[in-house]
Every structure is written in structure tokens, then in C-alpha cells.
Amino acid sequence: MRSLQHLGRSAATVVVATAAFITAMPLATDASAQSSRLAVAGPWEAYRTVSNQGDPMCGISQFNNNLGILIKHARNDESILLELLNRNWRIPEGVHARVSFIIDGRTVLSAQMRRASRFQDVLIHEFDALSEGLAFVRRFADGLHMRVVFHEGSEGFWTVPLGGTRRVTDAFINCMLRLYPRTDSQPFDTTAPQRPAPPAPRSQPHDPLAAGPGPLKGPAQ
């Protein structure tokens, strides 16, 4: 059994270890000089960085004992990525592995994860839609305990305490919202050419001696 439990180290020590791991694994974390931490809770971290394609990216990560779990979203991507890392893996190209994620006794995801294109120690799952990825993130945030089960090969299951995930998930969601700044909305197509407004009718001079319109009358009898 593999475990990602926080093994009695202080949060500061975990942060330092995480930073070193980010530098060593550019694909798994897409780290760069523009990276910044948004929140830290125990071994979990929310961060903002830049992807290999140069797009702003938000993420959640935990690293411990050569193992890692990452959740990521880059601007203009249509989904969320879920990644697993084990420095001891040597996964051949084209190989898929069925993995289940069980949170508080309930299977919230069972998927065929693929090997990362450039690294043989990373498995990736891309959710079919952004809404599916966000549903997983919400369950992740509300959970107390997660088990990661590998249905093939010799990798034992991972035990993942979820303490602190609410804090880092809130930071992750806020980061995602900032990737798409709101613009002023208008009730018309702003790209279409607009016709000038017609001139206002000219007012007629008022004759104070002219008869008024008279009282309102009901229907004729």
C-alpha cells in the first residue's frame, strides 16, 4: 500500500519539498519563474503558473514519498486535468491504466488514464467536459479520505487524507475565475454596425390660448 499521508513533517517542510519537486517535474506542474502559491494546507497546495504552451494555469498539488497528485486547468482549455506521478514508474508509450478514485467509500471516478506524452512516470486523465472536472473537484473538496486504486499492474492503492482540500480548492476555483475576466455586457451585438439614432421631432410652439384636449370620455352611449 502506498500512502500520501503527511508523515509528521511541518507544513513549511512540505512546502519546500513541493517547490523542489515542481522544479524537477516541469510537465507534471508546468512550473516556471511566474509560478506563485495561492494557498497551503498541510501537504496540499494551490498555485498559479504558466503552462508549456504559455497559457496561465491554476492547479492543486501534493507530493510525498516520490508520489504526486495534481489537478490543473489552463486558460482556454475545455476541461480539467487530473495527474498521478510516481518517480519509480516506467510506463511505455501508448499504455493506458484503469484507475479508480474512491472518496469516503464512494467511487467518484473510474477512468482509463494515459501516459504523459513526454514523461514515463506520469498518468493523465482529461475530463470529457469542464463541468465533469468541476464535479470531481467539489467531491474532492468535501471529502475526508480518498483511496486511489490501480486495477492493473503491481502498483498498490494509495491512501490520501483530504484534510485541507476545501481551502486549496477554494483558491483553485477563484484562480480559475480570474483566468476569464468579466467584460461589460450589452443587450445587442457589439460587432454589428450600429445605425445612427433618428433625430428627435421638433417641438411645436405652445399657444397658451389654444383649447386643451378636453376631458377623457367614456364609450359613446
Rosetta blueprint (number, residue, H / E / L):
1 M L
2 R E
3 S E
4 L L
5 Q L
6 H L
7 L L
8 G L
9 R L
10 S L
11 A H
12 A H
13 T H
14 V H
15 V H
16 V H
17 A H
18 T H
19 A H
20 A H
21 F H
22 I H
23 T H
24 A H
25 M L
26 P H
27 L H
28 A H
29 T H
30 D L
31 A L
32 S L
33 A L
34 Q L
35 S L
36 S E
37 R E
38 L E
39 A E
40 V E
41 A E
42 G L
43 P L
44 W E
45 E E
46 A E
47 Y E
48 R E
49 T E
50 V E
51 S L
52 N L
53 Q L
54 G L
55 D L
56 P E
57 M E
58 C E
59 G E
60 I E
61 S E
62 Q E
63 F E
64 N E
65 N L
66 N L
67 L E
68 G E
69 I E
70 L E
71 I E
72 K E
73 H E
74 A E
75 R L
76 N L
77 D L
78 E L
79 S L
80 I L
81 L E
82 L E
83 E E
84 L E
85 L E
86 N E
87 R L
88 N L
89 W L
90 R L
91 I L
92 P L
93 E L
94 G L
95 V L
96 H E
97 A E
98 R E
99 V E
100 S E
101 F E
102 I E
103 I E
104 D L
105 G L
106 R E
107 T E
108 V E
109 L E
110 S E
111 A E
112 Q E
113 M E
114 R E
115 R E
116 A L
117 S L
118 R L
119 F L
120 Q L
121 D L
122 V E
123 L E
124 I E
125 H E
126 E E
127 F L
128 D L
129 A L
130 L H
131 S H
132 E H
133 G H
134 L H
135 A H
136 F H
137 V H
138 R H
139 R H
140 F H
141 A H
142 D H
143 G L
144 L L
145 H E
146 M E
147 R E
148 V E
149 V E
150 F E
151 H L
152 E L
153 G L
154 S L
155 E L
156 G L
157 F L
158 W E
159 T E
160 V E
161 P E
162 L L
163 G L
164 G L
165 T H
166 R H
167 R H
168 V H
169 T H
170 D H
171 A H
172 F H
173 I H
174 N H
175 C H
176 M H
177 L H
178 R H
179 L L
180 Y L
181 P L
182 R L
183 T L
184 D L
185 S L
186 Q L
187 P L
188 F L
189 D L
190 T L
191 T L
192 A L
193 P L
194 Q L
195 R L
196 P L
197 A L
198 P L
199 P L
200 A L
201 P L
202 R L
203 S L
204 Q L
205 P L
206 H L
207 D L
208 P L
209 L L
210 A L
211 A L
212 G L
213 P L
214 G L
215 P L
216 L L
217 K L
218 G L
219 P L
220 A L
221 Q L
